[in-house]
């Protein structure tokens, strides 16, 4: 299994608490900040920093692509990888 994850906003402890498998499989992750301490702690994850071209903000995709020998799962969400976004915000 392996995964690709993109999100500008990113709370690593929240993500790994709800999806601990990401700490054990190869992952490519693009997030909005540098995370050198995570790169050292989680060598299975290859991090890259998403560029922000405007100080005003930007529209950006939040995508999870999960690949296993028998399945491909794709999730596209409006929520950043943050507890508040996933657990408490809704559209009505």
Residue pairs with C-beta under 8 A, 6 or more apart in sequence:
1 21
1 25
1 66
1 67
1 68
1 69
2 25
2 26
2 27
2 66
2 67
3 22
3 25
3 26
3 27
3 28
3 64
3 65
3 66
3 67
4 27
4 28
4 29
4 63
4 64
4 65
5 15
5 22
5 27
5 28
5 29
5 30
5 63
5 64
5 65
5 81
6 29
6 30
6 31
6 50
6 60
6 61
6 62
6 63
7 30
7 31
7 32
7 60
7 62
7 63
7 80
7 81
8 31
8 32
8 50
8 52
8 58
8 60
8 62
8 80
9 32
9 80
9 81
9 82
9 85
10 31
10 32
10 33
10 35
10 80
10 81
10 82
11 81
11 82
11 83
12 35
12 38
14 81
14 82
14 83
14 86
15 22
15 81
16 22
16 23
18 86
22 45
23 42
23 44
23 45
24 44
25 44
26 44
26 45
26 46
27 44
27 45
27 46
28 45
28 46
28 48
29 45
29 46
29 47
29 48
30 47
30 48
30 49
30 50
31 47
31 48
31 49
31 50
31 81
32 49
32 50
32 52
33 49
34 49
35 47
38 45
38 47
39 45
39 47
50 60
52 58
61 76
62 76
62 77
62 78
62 79
62 80
62 81
63 74
63 75
63 76
63 77
64 73
64 74
64 75
64 77
65 72
65 73
65 74
66 72
66 73
66 74
66 75
79 85
79 86
79 89
